[in-house]
């Protein structure tokens, strides 16, 4: 491999990590290593000297991934900045800008070359449902506040507000020259607007239900609308009359687009298909099976490629003539809501409920390392030896993995989401908690189910095993904490006191007490022998999502959706320290085996390591999606976490802190 090729690989890695490096520039080495270590030997060889130096006992602390990110190689850049789901996206006609709309009520303008956010457009008072851009620099947006608004692309200022719809506005489009706008609404109408005056030219009716998508032909001669009634309609722009009714989807049609030459129409349906239609005759041409609900679609400027945005978290590229799937771009961790293709046909941008946009090379390589879960991972655990990992998922299964991320077994038995899991102290069995109101005990070696524990009157959110393995603790949405005999599966104790759902539980190091975390904003400590409360720890401003106990039982850690992690002194029942740093809900926490550090993770897509005494943040690793769970086996310097996209991350703790811990 030439030096130039190597530099291109490094440049690509930097581009893909730019959104993280902008926020955490101190993670440059970590983030690049975690990408480049999976490249060809010529590239990885250049890392070896630095890797040896960075892995020395006295090196600064960092996190090293054991498994590659589940991301297509076609990924070019990630755009982050919206505070909620990104619902729509569009390229400017010259390709220099990307515009996005969000359920956070705003639009953003991005530099397409650098990924830098240039402007934040605020004015809508509801979910922004769609956006489009004309060649004269007009941005058009629609929102659930019943309005359309026009904005200046260059300066970001609002130009006009369009009133007329009598319910939420779901879609919009603007003519190339910026003179004409079209919108579709929950009121089942398609409306045509004069952009300069803001006046409504026409209200077109024909759909039996809400209009979800709309498009204008490039020459402005016809309008296409997509509806919840399962049809598309083609309207003559001059005569303002219906030309065609396109029937073929058997569920709502979410989006539509028109080829550059105006010869065919593309539609995206909740029936999991992408379809093309002859624009003149209305004849159905090609059907592409995306495999899940399709919310967005686009067609390349040359008409050769179609793109679909799916609820399976993928962006797919199709041959327009044959309907053959060319590539599937993986990387989003929640459903993809919209997509657009750059005017030169080189790039695709996608908008997702995971709060991000992703820019892809249209001709790039799709796919990614797969296997395992394809929906959120709610729970994870590491065996005492560090040689096995366990994951619990929305897909009703548990996954058993080796220390290199290879899946060994899948455990089937729960009839609803699996919320949590734990290993026995001797690794002989595992426990799982499910939304089917049960816990299950499984043989760790064979994967066979041993027992089902029933008694909760609602989903079971958490589980833990006592240090001697004799009992299991569970946390339920019925507001109770329960203790079960491991051998018989019989319920031993019922602990009540939480005023709302109990989200997590843990057991003290000697098995004499258990800890629970709840939606009532409290952490509670219970005496196992007397089945009575020892303490109620109050201080969080919102639901407490997780809890953990220090190895000596002197402190408890809690993670809350108030974005904080707190350390509580068990003896005094007071807060020792508050870790502030998460920018969204903190959902998981764990304590090192010697109590020197705490690890936390959450909706801000990060896992963080904190000094337990000083509260200093020592390390951070951003991952692809919101992190719902984590596990720590600090004796072997291994952490694991799972995210909303079904990804399970195995992470080595490398550097000074790991060595200091081992030397204690």
Protein Blocks (a to p, Z undefined) as FASTA:
>chain_A
ZZklmmmmmmmmmmmmmmmmmmmmmlmmmmmmmmmmmmcfklmmmmmmmmmmmmpmkbcc
ddddfbdcdddfklmbdcdhbfbdcfbdcddfklpaccdddfkopacdddfknopafbdc
dfbacdcfbdcddfkopacdddfeopacdddfknopafbdcdhiacdcfbdcddfkopac
cdddfkopacdddfknopafbdcdfbfbdcfbdcddfklpaccdddfkopacdddfklop
afbdcdfbacdcfbdcddfklpaccdddfkopacdddfklopafbdcdehpacfbdcddf
klpaccdddfkopacdddfklopafbdcehiacdcfbdcddfklmaccdddfkopacddd
fklcedjdeehjfbdcfbdcddfkopaccdddfkopacdddfkopafbdcdhbacdcfbd
cddfklpaccdddfkopacdddfklopafbdcdhiacddfbdcddfkopaccdddfkopa
cdddfklopafbdcdhiabdcfbdcddfkopaccdddfkopacdddfklopafbdcdhif
bdcfbdcddfklpaccdddfkopacdddfklopafbdcdhbabdcfbdcddfkopaccdd
dfkopacdddfklopafbdcddfbdcfbdcddfknopacdddfkopacddddedjklmmm
mmZZ
